């Protein structure tokens, strides 16, 4: 049910609180969360202090797709999230803007579906960024090129071949006719969690509505989880699909900043990594250094200028992110040490105060 498996069950059991119950987060706001739990439907909960304090960064806090342990509480108080069950994975990007923080787009995801269209939105370099992030988290990527009916068949074949060359499944679709979907999207199987990402205006909402089921749309039933009718995404949320599968839907993304590392980048650009081993110098920047094999491939025409520039841009972006992370980590460590010193001083003061109150205790 909802992606619950033996691994989560064992983690929940190990907490040793039979009065708590497991739930999956379907929506979050700045002040609380909405979860769904077996036999309890969807309901509001609040975050427990320990979970908040144990989180090193915002990315460690519960988010949509996470499984949590909930304390039902007493009386009229809202139930409380007491523990976050260890994630199978988390699909993340760098938060928009100048921050170097990680933004989790969805937790415990099996497939990430990238939606683009066959015309204005199509950008192979952006798709490449998505694929890098998806593989980093360990989910399976799927690319859907929507509005296949708006271009010539030869052009669509070219676009699909371009994406397939990046080692991803790719399907030309017409979302408004539910045409071209792979079988697992026609009816997402029970226990499978997918998330859909892409720019605004490429047909994501049309795709989501078709996944929610034509009958559901025609009769105007309210979805048991979201409590909404026809679906247009304004905030990240988890939706239960007719076949028992689960969808984490996301608002359109204008920016896809990298949240990965040099090793993942090298794996995504394996052809360039192989060339780099042939460079004369081990620390070659692949820009103007003498004896650069990547530059040689560029000049001979075996490497495209666009792919070369995209590699350099991503490499620079990741290097900058790692530099900022290192600086942020140093700041966090300084704050931690300062707080720890303060705690130790307070403990010593309390101990001295106890001795003053009971001077005879230490003579026995």
C-alpha positions in Angstrom: 0.0 0.0 0.0 1.4 3.4 -1.0 5.0 2.0 -1.4 5.2 0.6 2.1 7.6 -2.4 2.1 9.4 -4.8 4.4 12.3 -2.4 4.8 10.2 0.4 6.1 8.2 -2.1 8.3 11.4 -3.3 10.0 12.6 0.3 10.5 9.3 1.2 12.1 9.2 -1.9 14.3 12.7 -1.1 15.5 11.5 2.2 17.0 9.7 0.1 19.7 6.6 2.3 20.0 3.4 0.2 19.3 1.2 3.2 20.0 2.7 5.1 17.0 1.6 4.5 13.4 3.4 4.8 10.1 2.2 7.4 7.6 3.4 8.9 4.3 3.7 12.6 3.7 1.4 13.8 0.9 1.7 17.6 1.4 3.7 20.1 3.4 3.2 23.7 4.4 5.4 26.1 6.4 3.7 25.1 9.6 2.6 21.5 9.3 2.2 18.4 7.1 -0.6 16.3 5.7 -0.1 12.6 5.8 -2.0 9.5 4.8 -2.1 6.3 6.9 -3.8 3.0 6.5 -7.2 3.0 8.1 -6.9 6.7 9.0 -7.1 8.5 5.6 -5.4 11.8 5.2 -5.0 14.2 8.1 -2.8 17.0 9.5 0.2 16.4 11.7 2.9 18.5 13.3 6.7 18.0 13.5 8.2 16.8 16.7 11.1 18.7 18.3 13.6 15.8 18.1 13.1 15.3 14.4 13.7 19.1 13.9 16.8 19.2 16.1 18.3 16.0 14.6 18.2 17.4 11.1 21.6 18.8 9.9 20.0 20.7 7.1 16.5 21.3 5.6 17.1 18.3 3.3 17.1 16.1 6.4 13.6 17.2 7.4 10.5 15.2 6.3 9.2 16.0 2.9 6.6 14.8 0.3 7.1 11.0 -0.2 8.7 10.4 3.1 7.5 7.7 5.6 7.3 8.9 9.2 6.3 7.5 12.6 3.4 9.4 14.0 2.4 9.7 17.7 -1.4 9.9 17.8 -1.2 12.2 20.9 -3.9 12.9 23.4 -7.2 14.8 23.2 -7.5 17.6 20.7 -3.8 18.0 20.0 -2.6 17.2 16.5 -0.7 14.0 16.0 3.1 14.4 16.1 5.8 13.2 13.7 8.3 11.4 16.1 10.7 9.9 13.6 11.6 10.0 9.9 12.1 6.5 8.5 15.3 6.1 6.5 14.7 7.0 2.8 15.4 4.6 0.0 16.5 7.7 -2.0 15.8 11.4 -2.5 15.6 13.2 -5.8 17.1 16.7 -5.3 18.3 19.8 -7.0 20.2 22.8 -5.7 17.7 25.3 -4.3 17.0 28.2 -6.7 18.9 31.4 -6.2 22.3 32.0 -4.6 21.9 29.4 -1.8 24.0 26.2 -1.9 21.3 24.3 -0.1 19.8 21.1 -1.3 16.1 21.1 -2.2 14.4 17.6 -2.1 11.9 17.3 -4.9 10.6 13.9 -3.7 11.6 11.0 -1.4 11.4 7.2 -2.0 10.9 7.6 -5.8 11.1 4.6 -8.2 10.8 6.5 -11.6 11.3 10.2 -12.5 9.3 11.2 -15.6 10.7 14.2 -17.4 8.1 15.9 -19.6 9.1 18.3 -22.4 7.5 19.2 -25.7 8.5 18.7 -29.3 8.9 22.5 -30.0 9.8 25.5 -27.9 10.6 23.7 -24.6 12.8 21.0 -26.0 16.4 21.4 -24.8 18.7 18.4 -24.9 21.1 20.1 -22.4 18.3 20.6 -19.9 17.3 17.0 -20.3 20.9 16.0 -19.7 20.8 17.9 -16.4 17.7 16.1 -15.3 19.2 12.7 -16.2 22.3 13.5 -14.2 20.2 14.3 -11.1 17.9 11.3 -11.5 20.8 8.9 -11.8 22.5 10.5 -8.8 19.4 9.6 -6.6 19.2 6.0 -8.0 15.7 6.3 -9.6 15.0 5.3 -13.2 14.6 8.2 -15.7 11.9 8.3 -18.4 11.6 11.1 -20.9 8.2 12.0 -22.5 8.2 14.3 -25.5 4.7 15.7 -25.6 2.8 17.2 -28.5 4.2 14.7 -30.9 1.4 15.6 -33.3 2.8 19.1 -33.9 6.0 18.1 -35.7 6.9 15.9 -38.6 7.6 12.2 -37.9 11.2 12.5 -39.1 11.8 15.4 -36.7 10.3 13.4 -33.8 12.5 10.4 -34.6 15.5 12.7 -34.5 14.6 14.1 -31.0 13.9 10.7 -29.6 17.3 9.4 -31.0 19.0 12.4 -29.3 17.5 11.5 -25.9 18.1 7.8 -26.4 21.8 8.5 -26.9 21.8 9.7 -23.3 20.8 6.1 -22.2 17.3 7.0 -21.2 13.9 5.6 -22.1 12.1 8.1 -24.3 8.5 8.1 -25.7 6.8 10.6 -28.1 3.3 11.2 -26.6 0.2 13.2 -27.1 -1.0 13.7 -23.5 -4.4 15.1 -24.4 -5.2 11.9 -26.3 -3.3 9.6 -23.8 -1.3 8.4 -26.8 2.1 6.8 -26.7 2.4 6.1 -23.0 4.5 3.2 -21.9 2.4 0.5 -20.1 3.5 1.4 -16.6 2.2 4.9 -17.1 -1.2 3.9 -18.5 -1.8 2.3 -15.1 0.9 2.9 -12.5 1.3 -0.4 -10.6 0.6 -0.7 -6.9 3.7 0.1 -4.8 5.4 2.1 -7.5 6.1 5.8 -6.8 6.7 8.1 -9.8 7.4 11.8 -9.9 6.8 14.1 -12.9 9.1 17.1 -13.6 9.3 19.6 -16.4 8.7 23.2 -17.3 5.3 24.9 -17.0 3.2 24.7 -20.1 4.5 21.5 -21.6 1.4 19.4 -20.8 2.3 18.1 -17.3 -1.2 18.8 -15.9 -2.8 17.1 -18.9 -0.6 14.1 -18.3 -1.4 14.1 -14.5 -5.1 14.3 -15.2 -4.9 11.4 -17.6 -3.0 9.3 -15.0 -5.7 10.2 -12.4 -8.2 8.4 -14.7 -10.7 9.6 -17.3 -13.7 8.2 -15.4 -12.6 10.1 -12.3 -12.4 13.3 -14.3 -15.7 12.9 -16.1 -17.7 12.2 -13.0 -16.0 15.0 -11.1 -15.2 12.8 -8.1 -12.9 14.4 -5.5 -9.6 12.5 -5.1 -9.5 10.8 -1.7 -6.0 12.1 -1.0 -5.9 15.6 -2.4 -9.6 16.5 -1.8 -9.5 18.3 -5.1 -11.2 18.1 -8.5 -9.4 18.6 -11.8 -5.7 18.9 -11.1 -3.4 21.8 -11.7 -0.2 21.8 -9.7 0.5 24.8 -7.4 2.5 23.0 -4.7 4.3 19.7 -4.4 2.0 16.9 -3.4 1.5 13.1 -3.4 -1.5 11.7 -5.2 -2.8 8.1 -5.1 -3.6 6.8 -8.6 -6.4 4.4 -9.6 -4.1 1.4 -10.0 -2.7 1.8 -6.5 0.5 3.5 -7.7 1.6 6.9 -6.3 2.5 10.1 -8.0 4.5 13.0 -6.6 3.6 16.0 -8.7 5.7 19.1 -8.9 5.0 22.7 -10.0 6.8 23.7 -13.2 10.6 24.2 -12.7 12.3 27.2 -14.2 15.7 26.3 -13.0 17.5 23.0 -12.8 20.7 23.7 -10.8 23.0 20.7 -10.2 22.9 18.8 -6.9 25.5 16.2 -7.6 29.2 15.6 -7.6 32.2 15.3 -9.9 32.0 11.4 -9.9 28.3 11.5 -11.1 29.2 14.1 -13.7 32.0 11.9 -15.1 29.7 8.9 -15.3 27.1 11.0 -17.2 29.9 12.2 -19.6 31.7 8.9 -19.8 32.9 9.6 -23.3 34.6 12.8 -22.2 36.0 11.1 -19.1 37.6 8.5 -21.3 39.1 11.2 -23.5 40.4 13.0 -20.4 42.6 10.0 -19.5 44.5 10.7 -22.7 45.3 14.4 -21.8 49.0 15.2 -21.4 48.5 16.6 -17.9 46.4 15.0 -15.1 45.1 18.4 -13.9 44.1 19.5 -17.4 41.3 22.1 -17.4 40.2 21.1 -20.9 40.2 24.7 -21.9 43.5 26.0 -23.2 46.0 23.5 -21.8 48.5 21.9 -24.2 48.0 18.3 -25.1 44.3 18.2 -24.2 42.6 15.2 -25.8 39.1 16.7 -25.3 40.1 19.9 -27.2 41.6 17.7 -29.9 38.3 15.8 -30.3 36.5 19.1 -30.5 38.8 20.3 -33.2 38.6 17.1 -35.2 34.7 17.2 -35.1 34.2 14.0 -33.1 32.9 16.0 -30.2 30.2 18.6 -30.6 30.9 22.2 -29.4 27.5 22.2 -27.6 28.2 19.0 -25.6 31.8 20.3 -24.8 30.4 23.6 -23.5 27.7 21.9 -21.5 30.3 19.7 -19.8 32.4 22.7 -18.9 29.4 24.6 -17.6 28.2 21.7 -15.4 31.8 21.1 -14.2 32.1 24.8 -13.2 28.7 24.7 -11.5 29.5 21.7 -9.5 32.9 23.1 -8.5 31.2 26.3 -7.3 28.6 24.3 -5.3 31.3 22.2 -3.7 33.2 25.4 -2.7 30.1 26.9 -1.2 29.3 23.6 0.6 32.7 23.5 2.1 32.4 27.1 3.3 28.9 26.3 4.7 30.2 23.2 6.4 33.0 25.1 8.1 30.5 27.7 9.4 28.2 24.9 10.7 31.2 23.3 12.5 32.1 26.6 14.1 28.6 27.1 15.3 28.4 23.5 16.6 31.7 23.9 18.5 30.6 27.3 20.0 27.3 25.8 21.1 29.0 22.7 22.5 31.4 25.0 24.5 28.4 26.8 25.8 26.7 23.6 26.8 29.8 22.3 28.6 30.1 25.7 30.5 26.4 25.5 31.5 26.9 21.9 32.7 30.0 22.9 34.8 28.0 25.8 36.2 25.1 23.5 37.2 27.5 21.0 38.8 29.2 23.8 40.8 25.8 25.1 41.8 24.7 21.6 43.0 27.9 21.3 45.1 27.3 24.7 46.6 23.7 23.6 47.6 24.9 20.3 49.1 28.5 20.8 50.3 28.5 17.5 52.4 27.5 15.2 49.5 31.1 15.0 48.1 32.8 14.2 51.4 31.2 10.7 51.7 
